[in-house]
Amino acid sequence: MTITQLSYVLAVAENQNFTKAAEKCFVTQPTLSMQIQKLEDELDILIFDRSKKPIELTDVGKKIVNQARNIVNESYRIQDIVDQQKGFIGGEFKLGVIPTVMPTLLPMFLKNFIKKYPKIKLKIEELTTEEIMLRLKDGHLDAAIAATPLEDDNIKERVLYFEPFVSYIPKNHRLHSNEKINVDDLDISDMLLLEDGHCFRDGVINLCKAFKDQSEEQFQLESGSIETLIKLSNEGLGMTLLPYLHTLDMSEKETKNLRYFNEPVPAREVSLIYHKSELKMQIIVALQDVISGIIRGAIKFQDVKIISPLNSKK
């Protein structure tokens, strides 16, 4: 039994196809198939049910894959230990980013980070918080940027910044004439929200008054895009809340609809998160330093009293 054989098993289990798995492993399909066959012969079991399309794991195969994932991930950590000892900051690093942070934060720090650390090969993926948590625990991500706190004993959190909420209130809305608003002014019944699954949505709901029984006549709408919420708000379908960084590139016409909160200003906590067993700490620290340094100049609420609405939400 070898690490290479286990890696091939994981690739087939993930892709459910021997040809695709071979491409991902940069070997020929016969080579990959032969090595998996050798492993099955050695163990005297079948890991895959090849009669199914797509290929499926057998019952014992599922158990083997779970253990193989742990073994392969731990084997990678040997190189991490060596890199730390040598002070080397480089290699592949898989980073997940939640959708409401990706379009604003990434352009701010990515170019600077690549320039400062050219030996790091960042692989960045936009994922929901739920997907991020699963991939961190499965070893498919090294770290992620997400809204916190998450309150998971297996996940470590390094706070990057607190991002204030800003209300976007169109003309003819009951709050449009207010120069500033209070959290108590918010009502879920006239709020446009992101669809379920977005942690930013949870933060907005926590800020609003308790849910009321909605009659069938009342209009409710949820979207997967902050930009869509702004457009719908412009059509007079309700107000919405935006993360502060999303307001920096808005048109002059749209900024006239922005209303800031009186103190304490509601904000979300955004952190760099990683599994407690993660060893690529030199890269995590490098990411934290670059992002924190840039964000300090971008968010102008540093000395304002803030409150976090997320609490224990995902």
N, C-alpha and C positions, 0 to 999 in steps of 0.2 A: 504494500500500500504506500502510495507517495502523495505528496502535496499536489503535484501536477494532476494526478488522477482525480483527486478530490475537487480540484478547481474545474476540471472538465465536467464532473458530475453536476456541480453547481451551475455551470453555464447551460447545460442541457435542461436542468430543472427550471431555470429562469426563462429560457427561450422556447422550451417545449418542442425543440427541433434540433437534430444533430448538425445539419448544415449551417444553420444560423449560429449555433454554439461554437462550431469550428471557426467561423469567421471572426467571432468575438475573441477567440483565444489565439487567432493568427496561426492556426495549424490546418492541415488538410482534414477533410471529414473522415477518411479512412483511419488516419492516425488517432483522432479523438475517439472514434468508435472502438478501435482496437484496445486502447488503454482502459476504457470503461468496461469492455468485455473482460479484460484481464482482472480488473478489480472484482467484478461479479463472480468470476470463476474462483478467485482466491477466497472470497467470502461465502461462496456456494449459495448465492441468492440472486434474485433479479431486482435491480434497483428501479428499472423502468419497464412499464408495460408497453412494448413496442407495437402491439396490435391496435392500440387506441390512436386516433388522430384528432387533435394533436397528442403527442406522446404524454403519458401520465406516469407519475410515481406510483410504485406499489406501496402497500402499507409500511413495509419495512424500509422501503426507499425514502419515505417521508422522514422517518427517524434518522436515517443515515445522513440525509441532506442537512437536517438541523445540527447534527454534530459536526459534519464536514464544514459548515459555515463557521462554527466556532474555531475549528482547527486552522482553517485557511486564514481567517482574520488574525488569529494570534501569531501565525507565521509571519505575516506582514509586519507585525510589531517589532520583530527582531531588527529589521532595517531601521525602524523608527528609533529604537534605542541607540543604534550606532550613529545615526544622524544627530541625535541630541548630544551624544558624547563628543562628537566632532564640531558641534556648533553649526552644522550645515542647515541652511534654510532653503529647501528646495524639494522637488519631487511632485507627484500628483496629489492634489487636495480637492476632495469633492465637497462642494458647498451648496446647501439648499437655502432658498430665500422665499419668504411668503409673498404672495401676489401684491399686497398693498405696500410692500417695502421695495420690491424689485425695481419698478420703473423710476423711482426717485433717488434711492440711495446708490444703486449700482453705478450710474453715470458719474456720480460725485467722487467715488473712491477708486474705481477699477483701474483707470489709466495710471494714477499715481502708484497704486499698489504694484502693478505689473512692472513699472519702471524701476521701483525700489527693490523689488524681489524678482528679477528676471528668471531665476532658476525654479520658481514655483509654477507648476502647471495647474491652473485653476479650472475645475470643471463645475460650472454653475448651472443649477436647475431650479426653476420656479415650481414650488410645491406648497400645498396647504399645510397647516400645522400638523394635522393628523398624519399626513403622508411623511412629513419630516420625522416625526417621532418614531414611526415604524422603521424608517430607513436608518436612523441613527442606531436603533437597537439591533437591526439586522447587519450593521456594518457596511451598508451601502452609501452612507454619508460620513464624512469626517466631522462636519460641523454644519451649523445653519444659523440664519438670522431670522428671528421670530419675535412675536410679542410675548412678553412674560409678565408675571411668574407662571410657570407651568406646574410646579409642585409635584415633580416626579423625582424620586430618590435616585434614579439611574441617570438623570440628566443634570449636568452642571450648567450654570448660567453666569455669563459675564455681561453686566449691563453696559450697553454702548451709549445710549442716550434716552432722554424722555422727550417724546414728541407731542406737543400740544394739539388738541382738537380745535378746529376752526369751523364755525357754522357757515353754511352756504344757504342764504335766504333770498329767494327771488322776490320781485315786486308783487304786491298784492297779498303777500303772506302776512299773517298776523304779527310777526316779529320783525318785519323788514324795516320799520321806522326806528327800531331800537339802535342806538349807537353801539351798545354792548349788551350781552345777554348773560343770564345766570343759568346754571344747570337746572334749577327748578322751573325754568320757562319751557323746557323741552317736553314734548309729548309724543309718544310712540305712534299715535293715531295720525299724525301728519308728517311722519318721517319716512324718507326713502332709505332703504337699507340694502347692504350687500346680501347676496343669497346665503343661505345657511352653509356653514363650513368655513367661513372666514372669521378669524379671530377678531378682526376689527369690528365686525357686526356685533359680536358679543359685548365689546366695550361700549358701543353706542347704546345697546339695549340696557346695559347696566346704568348708564347715565340718565336714561329717560325715567319718567314716572312708571310705576308698576303697570303691567299690562291690564287694560280694561277689556271687558267683554266686547268684542267687535260685532256690530250688526252687519248683516249681509250687504247693506247699502254702502258701508264705508269702503273706501278705496285703499287697497294695500298693494304694494309692488316691491319686489326684490330683484336686484340685478347682480351679475358677476363682475361688473366693472365700475370703478369710481367715475370714469369719464362718462359712462352712460347715466349714472345718477345725476351728474351735473347737467347733462342735456335734458333729462326729464324734469329736473327742477326748473330749468329755464322755461319749460313749457307750462309751468304753473302747477305741477303735479305734487308739490310738496317741497320741504327743505331737506337738507342732508348735512352730515358732518364729514369733514375732510381731515386727514392727517396734515399737519402744518407744511411738510415738505411738498405736498401736492399743490399747494397754493402759490409756490414761488414763480412758476412759469405761466401763470394764468394771464389772460388778456386783460387789458385795462377795463373793458366792459364787465368782465366777470368779477374782477376784484371789487367792484362796487356792490356786489352781493355778499361779500364776506363780512361776517360779524365775529368779533373776538369776545372771549368770555371774561367776565369779572373774576378776580381772584376769589378762591383758589381755582386756577385754570385746570380743566380736565386734560389729562395727557395719557398716552400709552407708553409703557416701558418696552424698549426694543433691545434685545440682548443677542449676544453670540452664544449659542448653546452647543453642547457636545456631550457624548457619552462619558460617563465617569471613568471608563477604562481607556479613553483616547490618549495616545502617546505623542501625537504630532503637536505638542504644546508650543513649540517654537513658531509654528505657522499660525496657530491660534492667537498667540500674543502679538505677532506681527500684524495680523488682520485687525485686532482690537486697537492697536496703537494708531494705525493709519486711519481707520474709520473715526475713532474718537477725535483725532486731531482735526479732521476735516469738518466733522459735524459741529464742533464748538463754534466755528465761524458761520455756520448756516442757520442755526436755530437761535433766535434772538430772545429767548425766554429764560435765559440762564438764572436770573435772579428773581424770577417770579415764583410765588408759591403755587405748587401744582398738586393735583390729586390724581391717582391712578384708578380708572374705573374697572380694570380687568379683574382684579382680585384673583380668584382661582380659575378664571376662565382659560380655555385653551388658547 
